[in-house]
Amino acid sequence: MPTATSTLSIPFTLTVDVHEIEGGGFYGEVRQLPGCLSYADTIEELADAMREALRDYFAEPGVMTEETARELAAIQGTTNIPPGPYPLRRDYQPPAWWTEAHEDE
């Protein structure tokens, strides 16, 4: 006998760290989800952009292209990107040498 599909909803809270971009605009990073970030010209637009980033983060197949990695690095004011090969799985973790101090560079 086939079983019925069921759904379980679990509410949770995520923290978005918001940073001003030199020259204008903002970018936000979800503290609990490495690599889940977005940018926009205003805080209001950033809220929408972060919702879209969250949808993308949990979407299948969950990969990051080298082009996306370069765009995200540029938003953060750097040219350093995670080592390949690309595409990277979304569960990619930063290198062991990475610390929160690097975020302020």
C-alpha positions in Angstrom: 0.0 0.0 0.0 1.5 3.4 -1.0 2.2 5.8 1.8 0.9 9.4 1.6 3.5 12.2 1.4 3.5 14.5 4.4 5.1 17.8 5.1 6.7 19.0 8.3 7.2 22.8 8.8 9.9 23.9 11.2 10.2 27.6 11.9 13.7 28.9 12.5 15.5 32.2 12.7 18.5 33.2 10.6 20.8 36.1 11.2 21.8 38.3 8.3 25.0 40.4 8.9 24.6 43.6 6.8 27.7 45.4 5.5 28.0 48.7 3.6 29.8 48.6 0.3 32.4 51.3 -0.2 31.0 53.4 -2.9 27.4 52.6 -2.2 25.1 49.8 -1.5 25.0 46.9 0.9 25.7 43.2 1.1 24.3 40.7 3.5 25.5 37.3 4.7 23.5 34.7 6.5 25.6 33.9 9.5 24.4 30.3 9.8 24.7 29.4 6.1 28.3 29.9 4.7 28.2 31.3 1.2 24.6 32.5 1.4 24.9 36.2 0.6 23.6 38.9 -1.7 23.9 42.6 -2.4 21.6 45.6 -3.3 21.6 49.3 -3.5 19.2 49.8 -0.5 18.4 48.0 2.7 14.9 47.3 1.4 16.2 45.8 -1.8 18.7 43.8 0.2 15.9 42.1 2.2 14.3 40.9 -1.1 17.7 39.9 -2.5 18.4 37.9 0.7 15.1 36.0 0.4 16.1 35.1 -3.2 19.6 34.0 -2.0 18.0 31.8 0.6 15.7 30.2 -2.0 18.8 29.6 -4.2 20.8 28.3 -1.4 18.4 25.5 -0.7 17.6 24.8 -4.3 18.8 21.7 -6.1 21.4 20.9 -7.3 23.1 23.5 -5.0 26.3 24.4 -6.9 28.4 27.6 -7.2 30.0 28.4 -10.6 33.4 30.1 -10.8 31.6 33.1 -12.3 29.4 33.4 -9.2 32.4 32.9 -6.9 34.2 35.8 -8.6 31.0 38.0 -8.4 30.7 37.3 -4.7 34.4 38.0 -4.1 34.0 41.4 -5.9 31.1 42.3 -3.7 33.3 41.7 -0.7 36.1 43.7 -2.2 38.5 40.9 -3.0 39.7 38.8 -5.9 40.2 35.7 -3.8 37.9 32.9 -4.6 37.6 29.3 -3.2 39.9 26.8 -4.9 38.2 24.7 -7.6 37.4 22.6 -9.3 34.1 24.3 -10.2 31.2 24.0 -9.8 31.5 23.9 -6.0 28.8 22.2 -3.9 26.9 24.6 -1.7 28.2 22.7 1.3 31.7 24.0 0.5 33.5 25.2 3.7 36.1 28.0 3.7 39.7 26.9 4.0 40.9 26.1 7.6 43.0 29.3 7.6 39.9 31.5 7.1 38.7 33.3 10.2 36.2 36.0 10.9 39.0 38.5 10.9 39.3 38.0 7.2 35.8 39.4 6.7 37.0 42.9 7.8 39.8 43.0 5.2 
